[in-house]
Amino acid sequence: MAETEKKAALPEVVPIDLNDPKLFINRELSLLAFQRRVLEEAQDQSNPLLERVKFLAILGSNLDEFFMVRVAGLRKQVLAKVTDLPPDGMTAAEQLAAIRKVVIDLLTQARDCLRNDILPKLNKAGIHIIDYSKLSARQKETVKDYYKKIIFPVLTPLAFDPGHPFPHISNRSLNLAVLIRDQNNQEHFARIKVPDTLPRLLPIKRSSGSVRKDGTVPYHHYFVFIEQVIAANVESLFPGMHVIETHPFRVVRDADLVIQEMEADDLLETMEENVRQRRFGSVVRVAINENMPSYLRKILMENLEIGRNEIYTVKGHLGLSDLMQLYQIDRYDLKDPVLKPSIPEVLKIDPIDGGIFTAIQNQDVLLHHPYDSFTPVIDFLKQAARDPDVLAIKQTLYRVGRNSPVVSALLEAAENDKQVAVLVELKARFDEESNIEWAKKLENAGVHVIYGLLGLKTHSKITLVVRREGDEIRRYAHLGTGNYNHITAQLYEDLGLFTCDEAIGEDATDLFNYLTGYSDKKDYRKLLVAPINLREGITRLIRREIENHKNDGSGRLIFKMNSLVDSSIIQELYQASQAGVQVDLLVRGICCLRPGLKGISENIRVSSIVGRFLEHSRIYYFYNSGKEEIFLGSADLMPRNINRRVEALFPIRDLAMIRYLRDTVLQTYLADNVKARCMTHTGTYTRAKLSSKDTPLNSQLWLLALRQRTQEG
């Protein structure tokens, strides 16, 4: 009886609803939290001065893109009265209100950092941005001469009156709102676009000098903002008129292309037209100075068809992204040390001896960029283009940039009568124009160019080379986490694998057949391919870890990615934590999972590293009761990646590579106490507080030093 009463007294266990909106962080606010971490790098006194300027410019560019895509999408939801809610439960209107509050705070802090900290330090270092009113008489004369010869011929003042409709204000343009009075004492509004074909910061005195050994600066750089020069000379554009006042403003428009692929007769032509139309998207943000009078604000609001919430008042100069111009100054003493990437010894085989193909035959080769050079990837393609035994090259291209040596190698291969098939993703956001240009060039050279699958972006990073070797055919593959872009490969942290593994080669062949032809293949041998089997594969592997933990208590997951958004995967990770599996998540950007919630996610730790290099690789580690498995690839755990993109994750089986990825890469990131920020359950991030006994560990600098020791040793 007593035992029965005791059992009856136990509290009832209430099951936890993993669909509860309180368990998810809003995607947009999480992305803005990442922008705050970027701002922190600009505020960090330990970073070289021009690197801090660079981070401010990156913040400005990131916020522009955030408004062009994410805010624009939310505004469309409000206008369309969309009632569907994200997992966190916030309506589109609630998100817009929260975004505005966060962005205003970010911009205020950024301007304070620039005005009160960075500009004074630049001035002391010999880089001077001078307000026009403080220029010397001689400097003003120099600037005025430049205005007459270079700036004035480019300017086009546009009137606004019954005979002149309000002019179109293009996306990301800087403008001057001008109020003038004619001879009849009538006031008029005019707009002048600040030409983006000229530098935003006009050099008053050019210099390429460097710091002397004693630390002194032999040459100084002097700049003035172009809009101030135009404003000071604006009466030359309105002869016979009196200019009352001028005020700068900057416009950001909706730039998210909506492509009706099913209705497109020619995707290339459709994309070209969509890119042209991008500049006419609705206005999503207008930045103005605080001293712009209300009547000019009203003119802008009425004619740009915006409300007060789209107006952002800024103290100081508009457009942080233009500060990147300063980073181009040849002052290496104010930047991070020059990167000297290494080439693995196994790849240093003379082409006469088979070159890179012989190296890959001997063993799989893992490259870790930017610590390892991107040159072997280019050499792989060049050798394939010139090797008489190579029969075909197939490749996916997402973002390759300008003057691409990768595309040059593909063009050379076509000239050498190789069968070349390239999937150029025309829908790579903000790289559409570059990709359209490359697609045309490749087609003109006789390359088989594919633009992708209907309704899906192709984001996978794969190259397949088919080579005749005696009476057999061997397939060589390069699979990566990053784009085939030789510039960003020096700035982004990524991983790439060279292999001639037969099963991976067969999978790559099947994947290209899926991309170029008609295929409903589901049974890939080693690859996890979205949208086919990637979700099922990741889910299965997480659940396997849960079962293993129940059996032997060894459950361990370490995931490194750019973003974690997918609610179903988040719920799987919550269940892993509830089962006792230790989960470490290295998420650079967006993370909608809340770590550290009692009974739900106390076994999950989330950290984010923002530093010199943009952490871009995706690594998925499963302990698997000691039979460790690691997958690398292009896919983040987001609905768009898993459901609406062609992605590929590939396994790493080589034990030495697994040790490198586990111990040298992942464990170093997890031990970082300098550039890592730990996420709290509220969605905020905190940096480690080091005591005098703690040894600082900057994971990126540690990996750089490791490569340096390897090269020297």
C-alpha positions in Angstrom: 0.0 0.0 0.0 2.8 2.4 0.9 4.6 1.6 -2.3 1.4 2.3 -4.3 0.9 5.6 -2.5 4.6 6.5 -3.2 4.1 5.8 -6.9 1.0 7.9 -7.0 2.8 10.8 -5.4 5.3 11.1 -8.2 4.8 14.1 -10.4 3.4 13.4 -13.9 6.0 13.7 -16.6 4.8 16.2 -19.2 6.2 15.5 -22.7 8.1 18.3 -24.3 6.6 19.6 -27.5 9.6 20.0 -29.9 7.4 22.1 -32.2 7.1 24.8 -29.5 8.0 28.2 -31.1 10.0 29.1 -28.0 12.6 26.4 -28.9 13.5 28.3 -32.1 15.4 31.5 -32.7 14.2 33.7 -35.5 16.3 33.3 -38.7 16.6 37.0 -39.5 17.5 38.0 -36.0 20.1 35.3 -35.9 21.6 36.6 -39.1 21.8 40.1 -37.6 23.5 38.5 -34.6 26.2 37.4 -37.1 26.5 40.9 -38.4 27.1 42.1 -34.8 30.0 39.6 -34.6 31.4 41.1 -37.8 31.1 44.6 -36.2 32.9 43.3 -33.2 35.9 42.5 -35.4 35.9 46.1 -36.6 35.8 47.2 -32.9 38.5 44.8 -31.9 41.7 46.8 -31.1 43.9 43.7 -31.6 43.1 43.6 -35.3 45.3 45.7 -37.7 43.8 49.0 -38.5 42.9 48.5 -42.2 41.5 45.0 -41.3 39.1 46.8 -39.0 38.1 49.1 -41.8 37.6 46.1 -44.0 35.2 44.6 -41.4 33.2 47.8 -41.4 32.9 47.7 -45.2 31.9 44.0 -45.0 29.2 44.9 -42.5 27.8 47.6 -44.8 27.8 45.2 -47.8 26.2 42.5 -45.7 23.4 44.8 -44.5 22.7 46.0 -48.0 22.3 42.4 -49.1 20.2 41.6 -46.0 17.7 44.4 -47.0 17.8 43.5 -50.7 16.8 39.9 -50.0 15.5 39.2 -46.5 13.8 42.5 -45.7 12.4 42.7 -49.2 10.9 39.2 -48.8 9.3 40.1 -45.4 7.7 43.2 -46.9 6.2 41.1 -49.7 4.8 38.8 -47.1 3.2 41.7 -45.3 1.7 43.1 -48.5 0.5 39.7 -49.6 -1.0 39.1 -46.1 0.8 35.8 -45.7 -0.3 34.0 -42.6 2.2 31.1 -42.6 4.7 31.5 -39.7 8.3 30.4 -39.3 9.1 27.8 -36.6 9.8 30.7 -34.1 6.2 32.0 -34.5 7.0 35.6 -35.4 4.9 37.3 -38.0 6.5 39.2 -40.9 5.4 42.5 -39.4 6.9 41.6 -36.0 10.1 40.6 -37.7 10.4 43.9 -39.6 9.9 45.8 -36.4 12.5 43.8 -34.5 14.9 44.1 -37.5 14.7 47.9 -37.6 15.5 48.2 -33.9 18.6 45.9 -34.2 19.8 47.5 -37.5 19.6 51.0 -36.0 21.7 49.9 -33.1 24.3 48.2 -35.4 24.6 51.2 -37.6 24.9 53.6 -34.6 27.7 51.4 -33.1 29.4 51.1 -36.5 29.4 54.9 -37.0 30.7 55.5 -33.5 33.5 53.1 -34.1 34.4 54.7 -37.3 34.2 58.3 -36.2 35.6 58.0 -32.7 38.1 55.3 -33.0 39.2 54.2 -36.5 39.3 57.6 -38.3 41.5 59.2 -35.6 43.9 56.2 -35.7 44.0 56.3 -39.5 44.8 60.0 -39.3 47.6 59.3 -36.9 48.9 56.5 -39.3 49.0 58.9 -42.2 45.7 58.1 -43.9 43.6 61.3 -43.8 39.9 61.6 -44.7 39.3 65.3 -44.6 36.0 67.1 -44.5 35.7 69.4 -47.5 35.2 72.5 -45.3 38.6 71.8 -43.6 40.6 71.5 -46.9 43.4 74.1 -47.3 43.0 76.6 -50.1 45.6 74.7 -52.2 43.8 71.4 -51.6 40.4 73.0 -52.6 42.0 74.3 -55.8 43.3 70.8 -56.6 39.9 69.2 -55.9 38.1 71.9 -57.9 40.3 71.3 -60.9 39.5 67.6 -60.7 35.8 68.4 -60.4 35.9 70.5 -63.6 37.8 68.0 -65.6 36.6 64.6 -64.4 33.4 64.9 -62.2 31.4 67.6 -63.9 31.1 66.0 -67.3 29.8 62.8 -65.8 27.0 64.4 -63.7 23.4 64.7 -64.8 21.1 66.8 -62.7 17.5 65.7 -62.9 14.7 68.1 -62.2 11.4 67.2 -60.6 8.4 69.2 -61.7 5.2 68.8 -63.7 7.3 68.5 -66.9 9.8 66.1 -65.4 8.7 63.0 -63.5 10.5 62.0 -60.4 13.7 60.3 -61.6 14.4 56.7 -61.1 16.8 56.1 -58.2 18.9 53.0 -58.9 19.7 50.3 -56.3 22.6 51.0 -53.9 23.1 54.5 -55.4 24.3 57.5 -53.5 22.5 60.7 -54.4 22.2 64.4 -53.6 18.8 65.9 -53.0 19.1 69.5 -54.1 16.7 72.4 -53.3 17.1 75.3 -55.7 15.4 78.7 -56.1 14.9 80.2 -59.6 14.8 83.9 -60.6 11.0 84.0 -59.9 11.7 83.0 -56.3 10.2 79.5 -56.9 11.7 76.5 -55.2 12.4 73.3 -57.0 13.7 69.8 -56.2 16.5 68.2 -58.2 18.4 64.9 -57.8 22.0 64.3 -58.7 23.4 60.7 -58.8 26.9 60.5 -57.4 28.7 58.6 -60.1 29.7 55.1 -59.1 32.2 55.0 -61.9 34.5 57.3 -59.9 36.1 56.6 -56.5 33.9 57.5 -53.6 37.0 58.7 -51.8 38.9 61.1 -54.1 42.6 61.1 -53.5 43.9 64.7 -53.0 47.5 63.5 -52.9 48.5 60.1 -54.3 51.2 58.1 -52.6 52.4 54.5 -52.6 55.0 55.0 -49.9 55.4 52.5 -47.0 56.4 52.8 -43.4 60.1 53.2 -42.7 61.9 50.8 -40.4 61.8 53.4 -37.6 58.0 53.4 -37.8 57.6 56.8 -39.3 55.4 57.5 -42.3 57.3 59.1 -45.2 54.1 59.6 -47.3 50.6 60.6 -46.3 47.4 59.8 -48.1 44.7 62.5 -48.3 41.1 61.8 -49.3 37.8 63.7 -49.5 34.3 62.3 -50.1 33.1 62.8 -53.7 29.6 63.9 -52.6 31.1 66.7 -50.6 33.0 67.9 -53.6 29.9 67.8 -55.8 27.9 69.6 -53.1 30.5 72.3 -52.8 30.4 72.9 -56.6 26.8 72.1 -57.2 25.9 75.6 -58.5 27.8 74.9 -61.7 25.0 72.4 -62.5 22.3 75.0 -62.1 23.5 78.2 -63.8 21.4 81.3 -63.0 19.8 79.5 -60.0 20.4 79.8 -56.3 21.1 76.5 -54.5 19.5 76.6 -51.1 20.8 73.3 -49.7 22.0 69.8 -50.6 21.6 66.6 -48.7 22.9 63.1 -49.5 20.7 60.0 -49.5 21.3 56.4 -50.4 18.7 53.9 -51.7 18.6 50.1 -51.4 16.0 48.2 -53.4 14.5 44.7 -53.5 17.0 42.7 -55.5 15.7 39.2 -55.0 15.0 37.8 -58.4 11.8 35.8 -58.8 12.3 33.5 -61.8 9.3 31.8 -63.4 11.4 29.0 -64.7 8.4 26.9 -65.9 7.3 29.7 -68.1 10.7 30.6 -69.4 11.4 29.6 -73.0 15.1 30.3 -72.6 16.5 30.5 -69.0 19.6 32.5 -70.1 17.5 35.2 -71.7 15.1 35.2 -68.7 18.0 35.6 -66.3 19.5 38.5 -68.3 16.1 40.3 -68.3 15.7 39.6 -64.6 19.1 41.0 -63.8 18.3 44.1 -65.8 15.0 44.5 -63.9 16.7 44.2 -60.5 17.5 47.9 -60.4 13.7 48.7 -60.6 12.7 46.7 -57.5 10.7 48.4 -54.8 12.7 50.5 -52.3 13.4 48.8 -49.0 15.7 51.3 -47.3 16.7 54.9 -47.6 19.6 56.2 -45.6 19.7 60.0 -45.0 21.7 62.3 -42.8 20.1 63.5 -39.6 20.1 67.2 -40.8 17.9 66.5 -43.9 14.8 68.7 -43.4 11.3 67.1 -43.1 10.0 68.6 -46.4 12.8 66.9 -48.4 12.2 63.6 -46.5 8.5 63.9 -47.4 9.4 64.3 -51.1 11.5 61.2 -51.0 8.9 59.2 -49.0 6.0 60.1 -51.4 7.9 59.5 -54.6 9.8 56.4 -53.5 6.6 55.0 -52.1 8.0 54.2 -48.7 6.9 54.8 -45.1 8.8 56.2 -42.1 10.1 52.7 -41.2 12.1 52.5 -44.4 14.0 55.7 -43.6 17.2 55.2 -41.6 18.8 58.4 -40.2 22.5 58.2 -40.1 25.0 60.4 -38.3 28.0 60.8 -40.6 28.7 59.6 -44.2 26.4 57.1 -45.9 27.4 53.8 -47.3 29.9 51.8 -45.1 30.7 49.4 -48.0 32.6 52.1 -49.9 35.3 52.1 -47.1 36.7 49.0 -48.8 38.6 51.5 -51.0 40.8 52.3 -48.1 41.8 48.7 -47.8 43.4 48.9 -51.2 46.1 51.3 -49.9 49.5 49.7 -50.0 50.1 49.8 -46.3 51.0 46.3 -45.3 52.0 47.4 -41.8 48.2 48.1 -41.2 47.1 44.7 -42.5 47.3 41.0 -41.6 50.6 39.4 -42.7 50.6 38.3 -46.3 49.3 34.7 -46.7 51.7 32.1 -48.0 49.7 29.0 -48.6 51.5 25.7 -49.0 51.2 22.9 -51.5 51.2 19.3 -50.1 54.3 17.3 -50.9 52.3 14.5 -52.4 51.2 16.8 -55.2 54.7 17.9 -56.2 55.0 15.3 -58.9 56.4 16.4 -62.3 53.8 16.3 -65.2 56.3 14.1 -67.1 55.7 11.4 -64.4 51.9 11.8 -64.6 51.7 14.8 -62.4 48.6 15.2 -60.3 47.0 12.1 -61.7 49.8 9.9 -60.4 49.6 11.6 -57.0 45.8 10.9 -56.8 46.4 7.3 -57.9 48.8 6.9 -55.0 46.4 8.3 -52.4 43.4 10.6 -51.7 44.6 14.2 -51.1 42.8 16.6 -48.8 43.3 20.4 -49.2 42.5 22.8 -46.5 42.2 26.3 -48.0 43.5 29.0 -47.5 46.2 27.3 -45.6 46.8 25.0 -48.6 47.0 26.7 -52.0 44.2 26.6 -54.5 46.8 26.2 -57.2 46.5 22.3 -57.3 42.9 22.6 -58.2 43.7 24.9 -61.2 46.6 22.6 -62.1 44.3 19.6 -62.0 42.1 21.2 -64.6 45.1 22.5 -66.7 46.7 19.0 -66.8 43.3 17.5 -67.7 42.9 20.0 -70.5 46.4 19.2 -72.0 46.6 15.4 -71.2 46.0 13.5 -74.4 44.6 10.6 -72.4 41.8 12.7 -70.8 38.6 12.1 -72.7 36.1 14.3 -70.7 35.8 16.9 -68.0 32.6 17.7 -66.2 32.2 20.4 -63.6 29.7 22.5 -61.6 30.3 26.2 -61.4 28.5 28.4 -58.8 30.6 31.5 -58.2 33.8 31.7 -60.2 34.4 35.4 -60.3 36.1 37.5 -63.0 39.2 36.4 -64.9 38.8 32.9 -63.8 41.7 30.5 -64.4 39.3 27.6 -63.8 37.1 28.7 -66.8 40.3 29.4 -68.9 41.3 25.7 -68.3 37.9 24.5 -69.4 38.1 26.7 -72.6 41.5 25.2 -73.3 40.1 21.7 -72.8 37.4 22.4 -75.4 40.0 23.7 -77.8 41.9 20.5 -77.3 38.8 18.5 -78.3 38.0 17.2 -74.9 34.3 16.5 -74.1 33.6 19.3 -71.7 30.2 19.7 -69.9 29.7 22.5 -67.4 26.7 23.3 -65.3 26.8 27.1 -64.8 24.3 28.1 -62.1 22.7 31.2 -63.5 20.7 31.7 -60.3 23.8 32.2 -58.0 22.5 35.4 -56.2 24.5 38.6 -57.2 26.8 36.5 -59.4 24.2 36.2 -62.2 25.8 38.7 -64.5 29.3 37.1 -64.2 27.9 33.6 -64.7 25.8 34.7 -67.7 29.0 36.0 -69.3 30.9 32.8 -68.6 28.1 30.7 -69.9 28.1 32.5 -73.2 31.8 32.3 -73.5 31.9 28.6 -72.8 29.0 27.9 -75.3 30.8 29.8 -78.0 33.9 27.6 -77.4 31.8 24.5 -78.0 31.4 23.5 -74.3 28.2 21.7 -73.4 26.7 24.3 -71.0 23.8 23.4 -68.7 22.0 26.0 -66.6 20.6 23.7 -63.9 17.4 22.0 -63.0 14.0 23.5 -62.9 13.2 24.8 -59.5 16.6 23.9 -58.0 19.9 25.7 -57.6 22.9 23.6 -58.2 25.2 24.4 -55.3 27.4 21.2 -55.3 31.1 21.6 -55.9 32.3 18.7 -58.1 34.8 18.2 -60.9 35.0 14.9 -62.7 37.8 14.0 -65.1 37.5 10.8 -67.2 40.9 9.5 -68.3 42.0 6.6 -70.5 44.7 4.5 -68.9 45.7 1.5 -71.1 42.6 -0.5 -71.8 40.7 0.9 -68.8 38.9 4.1 -67.9 39.7 5.8 -64.6 37.6 8.6 -63.1 39.3 11.4 -61.1 37.2 13.7 -58.9 37.6 16.8 -57.0 34.9 17.5 -54.5 34.8 20.6 -52.3 33.0 22.7 -49.7 33.8 26.0 -51.6 33.4 27.6 -54.9 35.9 27.3 -57.8 37.0 30.8 -57.3 40.7 31.5 -57.1 40.2 34.8 -55.3 37.8 33.7 -52.5 40.0 30.6 -52.0 42.5 32.9 -50.4 39.9 34.5 -48.1 37.5 31.6 -47.3 38.3 28.6 -45.2 37.3 25.5 -47.2 38.1 21.9 -47.8 38.6 19.9 -51.0 39.3 16.3 -51.8 41.1 14.7 -54.8 40.2 11.1 -55.2 39.9 8.3 -57.8 37.8 6.2 -55.5 35.7 4.1 -57.9 32.4 4.4 -56.0 32.7 8.1 -55.7 33.6 8.4 -59.4 30.5 6.3 -60.2 28.4 8.5 -57.9 29.8 11.7 -59.5 28.9 10.3 -63.0 25.4 9.5 -61.8 25.1 13.0 -60.3 26.2 14.7 -63.6 23.7 12.5 -65.5 21.0 13.8 -63.1 22.1 17.3 -63.8 22.5 17.1 -67.6 19.8 14.6 -68.6 16.9 12.7 -67.1 17.5 10.6 -64.1 15.4 9.5 -61.1 18.3 7.7 -59.4 18.0 7.4 -55.6 20.7 4.8 -54.6 23.9 6.7 -54.5 26.8 4.6 -53.2 28.7 7.0 -51.0 27.4 10.6 -51.7 24.6 12.2 -49.8 22.8 14.2 -52.5 20.1 16.9 -52.0 17.3 16.9 -52.7 17.4 13.1 -53.1 18.9 11.4 -50.0 20.7 14.0 -48.0 18.0 14.7 -45.5 17.3 11.0 -45.0 21.1 10.4 -44.7 21.8 13.0 -42.1 18.7 12.0 -40.1 19.7 8.4 -40.2 23.2 9.1 -39.0 22.0 11.3 -36.1 19.5 8.6 -35.0 22.3 6.0 -35.3 24.3 8.1 -32.9 21.4 8.1 -30.5 21.1 4.3 -30.6 24.8 3.9 -30.1 24.7 6.1 -27.1 21.9 4.1 -25.6 24.0 1.0 -26.1 27.5 2.1 -25.0 27.2 5.8 -23.9 29.6 7.0 -26.6 27.4 9.3 -28.6 29.2 12.3 -30.1 28.3 14.7 -32.9 30.4 17.6 -34.2 28.8 19.6 -37.0 30.5 22.6 -38.6 28.5 24.7 -41.1 27.5 28.2 -42.1 23.9 28.0 -41.0 21.5 25.8 -39.0 17.9 26.6 -39.8 16.0 23.4 -40.7 13.5 22.8 -38.0 13.3 19.0 -38.5 17.1 18.6 -38.2 17.1 20.9 -35.1 14.5 18.6 -33.6 16.7 15.6 -34.3 19.6 17.3 -32.5 17.3 18.1 -29.6 16.4 14.4 -29.4 20.1 13.5 -29.5 20.8 15.9 -26.6 17.8 14.5 -24.6 19.3 11.0 -25.2 22.6 12.2 -23.7 24.6 12.5 -26.9 27.3 15.2 -26.7 26.7 17.7 -29.6 29.1 20.5 -30.6 27.9 22.8 -33.3 30.3 25.2 -35.0 27.9 27.6 -36.8 29.4 30.7 -38.4 26.2 32.5 -39.2 22.6 31.7 -38.6 21.6 29.3 -35.8 17.9 28.8 -35.0 18.6 26.1 -32.4 18.7 27.2 -28.7 21.5 25.5 -26.8 21.5 24.9 -23.0 17.8 24.4 -22.5 17.1 22.1 -19.5 15.7 18.8 -20.6 16.1 19.7 -24.2 19.5 20.9 -25.3 21.8 21.0 -22.3 24.1 18.6 -24.1 24.4 21.0 -27.1 27.1 23.6 -27.3 27.1 26.2 -30.1 30.0 28.4 -31.0 30.8 30.8 -33.9 34.2 31.8 -35.1 34.6 35.1 -37.0 38.1 36.1 -37.9 40.5 36.8 -40.6 39.2 34.1 -42.9 35.5 33.4 -43.5 34.7 30.0 -42.1 33.0 28.3 -45.0 33.6 24.5 -44.8 30.9 22.1 -43.8 32.1 19.2 -41.7 29.7 16.5 -40.3 31.4 14.2 -37.7 29.8 11.1 -36.3 31.7 9.1 -33.6 29.8 5.9 -34.5 31.1 3.9 -31.5 34.7 4.4 -32.6 34.1 3.7 -36.3 34.2 7.4 -37.0 32.6 8.9 -40.1 33.0 12.3 -41.5 31.2 13.9 -44.4 32.3 17.1 -46.1 30.4 19.1 -48.7 28.5 22.1 -49.9 25.3 21.8 -47.9 24.3 23.7 -44.8 21.4 22.4 -42.7 18.8 24.8 -44.1 15.5 24.0 -45.9 16.7 25.7 -49.1 19.9 23.5 -49.1 18.2 20.2 -48.4 15.0 20.7 -50.3 15.6 23.2 -53.1 19.3 22.8 -54.1 21.4 20.2 -55.6 24.0 19.6 -52.9 26.5 16.8 -52.3 28.2 15.6 -49.1 31.1 13.2 -49.6 32.6 10.8 -47.0 36.2 10.9 -45.7 37.4 7.3 -45.1 41.2 7.8 -44.8 42.1 7.4 -41.2 44.9 10.1 -41.4 42.4 12.6 -42.9 39.8 11.7 -40.2 42.5 12.4 -37.5 43.4 15.7 -39.2 39.8 16.9 -39.4 38.9 15.7 -35.9 42.0 16.7 -33.9 43.7 19.4 -36.0 40.6 21.2 -37.3 37.5 20.5 -35.2 39.2 20.2 -31.8 41.2 23.4 -32.5 38.1 25.3 -33.4 36.4 24.0 -30.2 39.3 25.1 -28.1 39.4 28.6 -29.6 39.1 31.2 -26.9 40.0 34.3 -28.9 37.8 34.4 -32.0 35.1 32.0 -30.9 31.8 33.2 -29.4 29.6 30.9 -27.4 25.9 31.1 -28.0 23.4 31.3 -25.2 19.9 30.1 -25.2 18.7 33.7 -25.8 20.5 33.8 -29.1 23.2 36.2 -27.9 26.9 35.4 -28.1 29.6 35.8 -25.5 33.4 35.7 -25.9 35.6 33.8 -23.5 37.0 35.7 -20.5 40.6 34.8 -20.3 42.4 34.8 -17.0 46.2 35.3 -16.6 46.6 31.5 -16.4 44.8 30.9 -19.7 46.7 30.5 -23.0 45.0 32.4 -25.8 44.2 30.2 -28.8 43.2 31.8 -32.1 42.3 28.7 -34.2 43.0 30.4 -37.6 46.4 31.7 -36.5 47.2 28.3 -35.0 46.5 26.6 -38.3 48.6 29.2 -40.2 51.5 28.6 -37.8 51.1 24.8 -38.3 51.4 25.2 -42.1 54.4 27.5 -41.6 56.1 24.9 -39.4 55.4 22.2 -42.0 56.9 24.3 -44.8 60.0 25.0 -42.8 60.4 21.5 -41.4 
